[in-house]
């Protein structure tokens, strides 16, 4: 995967983007603003992973959004706009809107953290935090590394067991459960053996015995300074608008009649500008490469 555009910037710039993006998602509780953020993050995911790597994940996120949207009015009956009754309980429009907005917030945050894997790779995380807390950083990097590794190993184990007639998809339920437990047992044994080998290798190379150096060297450039300054300006403007009650929709106890005010429009423009910065850079550099 070619590293250009926003991913080519200093790791601290990517970390600042993640911080301000996550903070603004939690600050502005407005369905249209959060919908715009979710669409921008989804487009960024498409640029980095393609349609084949995004379709299944988008379907899962759609299910998450529908689940949150439908569950909230079933358990929360606040609001004045009663749509209908379900099992003698009122289903209110305010509860539906609140659930939909909360679902968009969760989906936007999930997309942001999925995109973080492309912005902040394991070497970049080690570069940023290894000197501050080397043990925590090592555990975090190993966790990020081992999740896809274990999935790949479990798939290989399942293929070997299936070739030996130990399938988890065919046969009696008890037999399938036993085959599945044997696969998990094999995966745990393989993982423990790999962990011991990794620990021995780290000890042989003197990990933690002296001052740690970084595998990759990252230099702060003019582009990083420009982006950091842009983050500061955009976040300052967004915080000012938030303190002036812009970018938030009052849903309870009665939903506002007007969905978007002029101040909300400004907040939406600034918010999309902030979140779409990597998308603009990646699209521009991608066109230049082609």
C-alpha positions in Angstrom: 0.0 0.0 0.0 1.5 3.3 -1.1 1.8 5.9 1.7 1.0 9.3 0.4 -1.3 12.2 1.2 -2.5 12.4 4.8 -0.9 9.1 5.8 2.5 10.5 4.8 2.4 13.3 7.4 4.0 13.1 10.9 2.4 10.7 13.3 1.6 13.5 15.7 -0.5 15.2 13.0 -2.5 12.1 12.5 -3.0 11.7 16.3 -4.1 15.3 16.6 -6.7 14.7 13.8 -8.0 11.7 15.6 -8.3 13.6 18.9 -10.1 16.6 17.4 -12.3 14.5 15.2 -13.5 12.2 18.1 -14.1 15.3 20.3 -16.2 17.1 17.7 -18.3 13.9 17.1 -19.2 13.8 20.8 -19.8 17.5 21.1 -22.3 18.1 18.2 -25.4 16.0 18.9 -27.3 16.9 15.7 -28.6 14.2 13.2 -27.7 16.1 10.0 -24.2 17.0 11.3 -23.5 13.5 12.4 -24.9 12.1 9.1 -22.5 14.3 7.2 -19.5 13.2 9.3 -20.5 9.5 8.9 -20.7 9.9 5.1 -17.3 11.6 5.0 -15.7 8.9 7.1 -17.3 6.3 4.9 -15.9 7.9 1.8 -12.5 8.0 3.4 -12.8 4.3 4.2 -13.7 3.6 0.6 -10.6 5.4 -0.7 -8.3 3.4 1.6 -10.0 0.0 1.5 -12.0 -0.1 -1.7 -15.5 -1.3 -2.3 -14.7 -4.9 -1.7 -13.2 -4.2 1.7 -15.9 -1.8 2.7 -19.2 -3.4 1.7 -19.5 -5.9 4.5 -18.3 -3.5 7.1 -20.8 -0.9 5.9 -23.6 -3.5 6.1 -22.6 -4.3 9.7 -22.6 -0.6 10.6 -26.0 -0.2 9.1 -27.3 -3.0 11.3 -25.8 -1.3 14.3 -27.5 2.0 13.4 -30.9 0.3 12.9 -30.5 -1.6 16.2 -29.8 1.6 18.2 -32.6 3.5 16.4 -35.2 0.8 17.1 -34.2 0.0 20.6 -34.3 3.5 22.0 -38.1 4.1 21.4 -38.9 0.6 22.9 -37.3 1.5 26.2 -37.6 5.3 26.2 -41.1 6.7 26.0 -40.3 10.4 26.6 -41.7 12.9 24.1 -44.9 14.6 23.1 -45.3 13.3 19.5 -46.8 9.9 19.9 -46.6 7.9 16.6 -48.3 4.7 17.7 -48.6 2.2 20.6 -46.6 -1.0 20.8 -47.6 -3.4 23.6 -49.6 -0.6 25.3 -46.4 1.6 25.3 -46.2 4.8 23.4 -43.6 5.1 20.6 -42.7 8.8 20.3 -41.1 10.6 17.5 -38.6 12.2 19.9 -37.4 8.8 21.0 -37.0 7.7 17.4 -35.0 10.8 16.5 -32.8 10.5 19.6 -32.1 6.8 18.8 -31.3 7.6 15.2 -29.0 10.5 16.2 -27.3 8.3 18.9 -26.8 5.6 16.3 -25.2 8.0 13.9 -22.8 9.1 16.7 -21.8 5.5 17.3 -21.4 4.7 13.6 -19.3 7.9 13.0 -17.1 7.0 16.0 -16.6 3.4 14.8 -15.7 4.6 11.3 -13.2 7.0 12.7 -11.4 4.4 14.7 -11.4 2.0 11.7 -9.8 4.7 9.6 -7.3 5.3 12.4 -5.7 2.0 11.5 -4.7 3.5 8.1 -3.6 6.8 9.6 -1.7 5.5 12.7 0.1 2.2 11.9 1.8 0.2 14.6 5.3 1.8 14.0 3.7 5.2 14.3 2.0 4.3 17.6 5.3 3.0 18.9 7.0 6.2 17.8 4.5 8.4 19.6 4.0 6.6 22.9 6.9 4.1 23.4 9.0 6.6 25.3 6.1 7.7 27.5 4.8 4.2 28.4 6.6 1.4 26.6 4.8 -1.5 28.2 1.3 -0.1 27.4 2.4 0.8 23.9 3.8 -2.7 23.4 0.6 -4.3 24.6 -1.5 -2.0 22.3 0.6 -2.8 19.3 0.5 -6.5 19.9 -3.3 -6.4 20.4 -3.7 -4.6 17.1 -1.3 -7.0 15.4 -2.7 -10.2 16.8 -6.4 -9.7 16.1 -6.1 -10.1 12.3 -3.3 -12.7 12.8 -5.5 -14.9 15.0 -8.4 -14.6 12.5 -6.0 -15.8 9.8 -4.7 -18.7 12.0 -8.2 -19.8 12.9 -9.2 -19.9 9.3 -6.2 -22.1 8.5 -7.0 -24.4 11.4 -10.6 -24.7 10.2 -9.5 -25.6 6.7 -7.2 -28.4 8.1 -9.9 -29.7 10.4 -12.4 -29.6 7.5 -10.1 -31.7 5.4 -10.0 -34.3 8.2 -13.8 -34.4 8.4 -14.0 -32.2 11.6 -16.4 -29.6 10.3 -18.3 -27.1 12.4 -21.0 -26.6 9.8 -22.2 -30.1 9.2 -23.2 -32.9 11.4 -25.0 -33.1 14.8 -24.9 -30.0 17.0 -22.9 -31.7 19.8 -20.2 -32.9 17.3 -20.0 -29.4 15.7 -19.5 -27.9 19.2 -16.7 -30.3 20.0 -15.0 -29.6 16.7 -15.3 -25.9 17.4 -13.7 -26.3 20.8 -10.9 -28.3 19.3 -10.2 -25.5 16.9 -10.1 -22.9 19.7 -7.8 -25.2 21.7 -5.5 -25.6 18.8 -5.5 -21.8 18.3 -4.7 -21.2 22.0 -1.8 -23.7 21.9 -0.4 -22.1 18.7 -0.7 -18.6 20.2 1.0 -19.6 23.5 3.9 -21.1 21.6 4.2 -18.0 19.5 4.1 -15.8 22.6 6.9 -17.7 24.2 9.0 -17.5 21.0 8.3 -13.7 20.8 9.3 -13.2 24.4 12.5 -15.2 24.0 13.3 -13.2 20.8 12.7 -9.9 22.6 14.9 -10.9 25.5 17.7 -12.0 23.2 17.6 -8.6 21.5 17.8 -6.8 24.8 14.3 -5.2 24.8 13.9 -2.9 27.8 17.6 -3.0 28.8 18.5 0.5 27.6 17.3 3.6 25.9 14.8 2.7 23.2 15.3 3.9 19.6 12.6 4.1 16.9 12.6 1.8 13.9 11.3 4.6 11.6 12.3 8.2 11.7 9.6 10.8 11.1 10.4 14.5 10.5 8.1 17.4 11.2 7.5 19.3 8.0 5.9 22.6 6.9 2.8 20.7 5.9 2.5 19.3 9.4 2.7 22.8 10.8 0.0 24.0 8.4 -2.3 21.2 9.3 -1.8 21.6 13.0 -2.5 25.3 12.7 -5.6 24.5 10.6 -6.8 22.1 13.4 -6.4 24.8 16.0 -8.4 27.4 13.9 -11.2 24.9 13.1 -11.5 23.6 16.6 -11.5 27.1 18.0 -14.3 28.1 15.7 -16.3 24.9 16.4 -15.9 25.4 20.2 -17.1 29.0 19.9 -20.2 27.9 18.0 -20.8 25.1 20.5 -20.7 27.5 23.4 -23.3 29.7 21.5 -25.6 26.6 21.4 -25.1 26.0 17.6 -24.8 22.5 16.1 -27.1 20.9 18.7 -30.7 19.8 18.3 -33.0 19.8 21.3 -35.0 16.6 21.1 -36.3 16.2 24.6 -38.8 17.0 26.0 -40.2 18.4 22.7 -38.2 18.4 19.5 -37.4 21.7 17.9 -39.6 22.6 15.0 -36.8 24.0 12.8 -34.1 21.4 12.0 -31.3 23.7 10.9 -30.6 27.2 11.9 -28.0 29.5 10.2 -25.5 28.8 13.0 -26.0 25.1 12.5 -25.2 25.5 8.9 -21.9 27.2 9.7 -21.1 24.4 12.2 -21.8 21.8 9.6 -19.5 23.4 7.1 -16.6 23.7 9.6 -17.2 20.2 10.9 -17.2 18.6 7.4 -14.1 20.6 6.5 -12.3 19.2 9.5 -13.2 15.6 8.9 -12.8 15.8 5.1 -9.2 17.0 5.2 -7.7 13.5 4.8 -10.2 12.7 2.1 -9.3 15.8 0.1 -5.5 15.1 0.5 -5.8 11.4 -0.4 -8.0 12.1 -3.5 -5.7 14.9 -4.7 -2.5 12.7 -4.3 -4.3 9.7 -5.8 -5.1 11.7 -8.9 -1.5 12.9 -9.1 -0.2 9.4 -8.9 -2.4 8.3 -11.8 
